[in-house]
Amino acid sequence: MPELVFFSGTMDCGKSTLALQIEHNRSARGLQGMIFTRDDRAGEGKLSSRLGLVTDAVEAADGFDPYAHLVAHLSKGGRADYVIVDEAQFLAPEQIDQLARVVDDLELDVFAFGITTDFRSKLFPGSQRLVELADRVEVLQVEALCWCGARATHNARTVGGEMVVEGAQVVVGDVNQSPDEIGYEVLCRRHHRRRMTAAAARAGVLSPDVLPVELDPSELSGRPTVRS
């Protein structure tokens, strides 16, 4: 039976790479897919990964109906054996409903890839609808890591290396932006809650020692002198 499958994870965990791998594996078996994307880092109408792989895609802009697009494509004699949707978190809930209709009415597998929550740890509307409708939700096993080495579970937006928690939900950026640009960083829950990015952690390491250089033994009630 065809399925609507949602592959989710943080930024930098290989979602787009897996989407491209599925496209490669199926096309190598003679199947033809339809690829949709939205606001890819490589530009409009592209599906790209940070490994440098890229392919053409159909841009699913505001008001775009993926179900109607596929029906028109098939009605003109086109072929589509499966559907891949990258950056699915940016789609509107009604577009997710249309993807579910592709599965149910056109009997095509739909593989959607996206992050679940935004930089404020709030669900993207598109991702929320996918969780509600998907036949399966798969959490990607390639773990992105926080700067501390723990598993990254949250996406942080940064400006000048500092985490921000206000602003528009969708601002296109990447994890490899220069420090003075709007960028993104993946963090564990603890450091996301503390708003401690890698840059903030380095600044903390370089901050002055808060302990006194030397304490008078008489002030320590008999305890040993503490020296830096």
C-alpha positions as CSV (number, residue, x, y, z in Angstrom):
1,M,0.0,0.0,0.0
2,P,1.3,3.5,-0.8
3,E,2.3,5.6,2.2
4,L,2.9,9.1,3.4
5,V,6.2,9.0,5.2
6,F,7.6,11.9,7.2
7,F,11.4,11.8,7.7
8,S,12.2,14.3,10.5
9,G,15.3,15.5,12.3
10,T,17.2,18.6,13.2
11,M,19.2,20.7,10.7
12,D,22.4,19.1,9.5
13,C,21.3,15.5,10.1
14,G,21.2,14.4,6.4
15,K,17.5,14.8,5.4
16,S,18.2,16.2,2.0
17,T,21.0,13.7,1.4
18,L,18.6,10.9,2.1
19,A,16.0,12.4,-0.2
20,L,18.6,12.5,-3.0
21,Q,19.6,8.9,-2.2
22,I,16.0,7.7,-2.4
23,E,15.7,9.5,-5.7
24,H,18.9,7.9,-7.0
25,N,18.0,4.4,-5.9
26,R,14.5,4.5,-7.4
27,S,15.5,6.1,-10.7
28,A,18.3,3.5,-11.1
29,R,15.5,0.9,-11.1
30,G,13.7,2.7,-14.0
31,L,11.2,4.6,-11.8
32,Q,10.3,8.2,-12.3
33,G,9.7,10.6,-9.4
34,M,8.2,14.0,-8.9
35,I,10.3,16.2,-6.6
36,F,8.9,19.2,-4.7
37,T,10.8,21.6,-2.5
38,R,10.5,25.0,-0.8
39,D,13.1,27.6,0.0
40,D,16.1,25.4,-0.6
41,R,19.5,26.8,0.2
42,A,20.6,26.4,-3.5
43,G,17.7,28.5,-4.8
44,E,14.3,28.2,-6.3
45,G,13.4,24.8,-7.8
46,K,16.4,23.0,-6.4
47,L,16.9,20.1,-4.0
48,S,20.4,20.2,-2.5
49,S,22.4,18.7,0.3
50,R,25.4,20.1,2.2
51,L,27.5,17.3,0.6
52,G,27.3,19.3,-2.7
53,L,24.7,17.1,-4.4
54,V,21.8,18.9,-6.2
55,T,19.0,18.2,-8.5
56,D,16.1,20.0,-10.1
57,A,12.7,20.2,-8.3
58,V,9.4,21.9,-8.5
59,E,9.1,24.9,-6.2
60,A,6.0,24.5,-3.9
61,A,5.3,28.2,-3.4
62,D,2.4,29.7,-1.5
63,G,-0.9,28.6,-3.1
64,F,0.8,25.7,-5.0
65,D,-1.3,22.5,-5.1
66,P,0.9,19.4,-5.4
67,Y,-2.2,17.2,-6.0
68,A,-3.5,19.3,-8.9
69,H,0.1,19.6,-10.3
70,L,0.4,15.8,-10.4
71,V,-3.0,15.3,-11.8
72,A,-2.2,17.7,-14.6
73,H,1.1,16.0,-15.2
74,L,-0.4,12.6,-15.4
75,S,-3.3,13.8,-17.6
76,K,-0.8,15.0,-20.2
77,G,0.8,11.6,-20.4
78,G,3.5,12.2,-17.8
79,R,4.8,9.6,-15.4
80,A,5.2,9.7,-11.7
81,D,5.9,6.6,-9.6
82,Y,6.6,8.3,-6.3
83,V,6.9,11.8,-4.8
84,I,9.7,13.4,-2.8
85,V,9.1,16.6,-0.8
86,D,12.0,18.3,0.8
87,E,11.8,21.2,3.3
88,A,8.3,20.0,4.0
89,Q,8.1,22.1,7.2
90,F,7.7,25.2,5.0
91,L,4.5,23.9,3.4
92,A,1.1,25.1,4.5
93,P,-1.1,22.5,6.3
94,E,-3.5,22.4,3.3
95,Q,-0.6,21.5,1.1
96,I,0.1,18.6,3.4
97,D,-3.5,17.5,3.1
98,Q,-3.0,17.6,-0.7
99,L,0.0,15.3,-0.3
100,A,-2.1,12.9,1.7
101,R,-4.6,12.9,-1.2
102,V,-1.8,12.0,-3.6
103,V,-1.3,8.9,-1.5
104,D,-4.9,8.0,-1.2
105,D,-6.3,8.9,-4.6
106,L,-3.3,8.6,-6.9
107,E,-1.8,5.7,-4.9
108,L,1.7,7.1,-5.0
109,D,4.2,6.9,-2.2
110,V,5.1,10.3,-0.8
111,F,8.4,10.8,1.1
112,A,8.5,14.1,3.0
113,F,11.6,15.4,4.6
114,G,11.7,18.3,7.1
115,I,12.6,19.6,10.6
116,T,9.9,19.4,13.2
117,T,10.3,22.6,15.3
118,D,11.6,26.1,14.6
119,F,14.2,28.1,16.4
120,R,11.8,28.8,19.2
121,S,11.1,25.0,19.7
122,K,7.6,25.6,18.3
123,L,6.1,23.2,15.7
124,F,6.1,24.3,12.1
125,P,2.5,24.1,10.9
126,G,3.5,21.9,8.0
127,S,5.4,19.5,10.2
128,Q,2.5,19.4,12.7
129,R,0.1,18.4,10.0
130,L,2.5,15.8,8.7
131,V,2.7,14.3,12.2
132,E,-1.1,14.2,12.3
133,L,-1.5,12.6,8.9
134,A,1.6,10.5,8.1
135,D,1.4,6.8,7.9
136,R,4.9,6.7,9.4
137,V,7.2,9.2,11.1
138,E,10.8,8.3,10.9
139,V,13.4,10.1,13.0
140,L,16.7,10.1,11.1
141,Q,19.4,8.0,12.7
142,V,22.3,10.3,11.6
143,E,22.6,12.3,14.8
144,A,23.6,16.0,14.5
145,L,25.7,17.0,17.5
146,C,25.6,20.0,19.8
147,W,28.9,21.9,20.3
148,C,29.2,20.1,23.7
149,G,29.1,16.7,22.0
150,A,25.6,15.7,23.1
151,R,22.9,14.8,20.6
152,A,21.4,17.9,19.1
153,T,17.6,18.1,19.4
154,H,16.9,21.8,18.8
155,N,17.5,24.3,16.1
156,A,18.8,27.7,17.1
157,R,18.8,30.9,15.0
158,T,21.9,33.1,15.5
159,V,22.9,36.6,14.8
160,G,26.6,37.4,15.3
161,G,26.9,34.1,17.1
162,E,24.2,34.9,19.6
163,M,21.0,33.0,19.8
164,V,17.8,34.9,19.1
165,V,14.3,33.9,20.0
166,E,12.2,36.5,18.2
167,G,11.5,37.1,14.5
168,A,9.7,35.6,11.6
169,Q,9.3,31.8,11.8
170,V,10.8,31.3,8.3
171,V,14.1,33.0,7.5
172,V,16.3,31.1,5.0
173,G,19.8,30.5,6.3
174,D,22.3,27.7,6.9
175,V,24.5,26.2,9.6
176,N,27.6,27.5,7.8
177,Q,26.9,31.2,7.6
178,S,29.5,33.8,8.6
179,P,29.2,35.0,12.2
180,D,27.7,38.4,11.3
181,E,24.9,36.9,9.2
182,I,21.6,35.3,10.3
183,G,22.5,31.6,10.6
184,Y,21.5,28.5,12.4
185,E,23.1,26.1,14.9
186,V,21.9,22.8,16.3
187,L,21.9,22.5,20.1
188,C,21.0,20.0,22.8
189,R,18.0,20.9,24.8
190,R,20.0,22.1,27.8
191,H,22.1,24.6,25.8
192,H,19.1,25.7,23.7
193,R,17.2,26.5,26.9
194,R,20.3,28.4,28.2
195,R,20.7,30.1,24.8
196,M,24.4,29.0,24.8
197,T,25.7,28.7,21.3
198,A,29.3,27.6,20.4
199,A,30.3,31.2,20.2
200,A,28.9,31.9,23.7
201,A,30.6,28.9,25.1
202,R,34.0,30.0,23.8
203,A,33.4,33.5,25.3
204,G,32.6,31.9,28.6
205,V,35.8,29.9,28.5
206,L,37.7,33.2,27.9
207,S,36.0,35.1,30.7
208,P,38.0,36.0,33.8
209,D,38.2,33.5,36.6
210,V,35.6,34.3,39.2
211,L,37.5,32.6,42.1
212,P,39.9,34.8,44.1
213,V,43.6,34.3,43.3
214,E,44.4,33.8,46.9
215,L,42.3,33.6,50.1
216,D,43.6,34.2,53.6
217,P,43.6,30.9,55.6
218,S,42.0,32.7,58.6
219,E,39.0,33.6,56.4
220,L,38.5,29.9,55.5
221,S,37.9,28.7,59.1
222,G,40.8,26.4,59.0
223,R,40.3,25.1,55.5
224,P,43.4,25.0,53.1
225,T,44.3,28.0,51.2
226,V,42.8,28.1,47.7
227,R,45.1,29.3,44.9
228,S,44.5,29.6,41.2
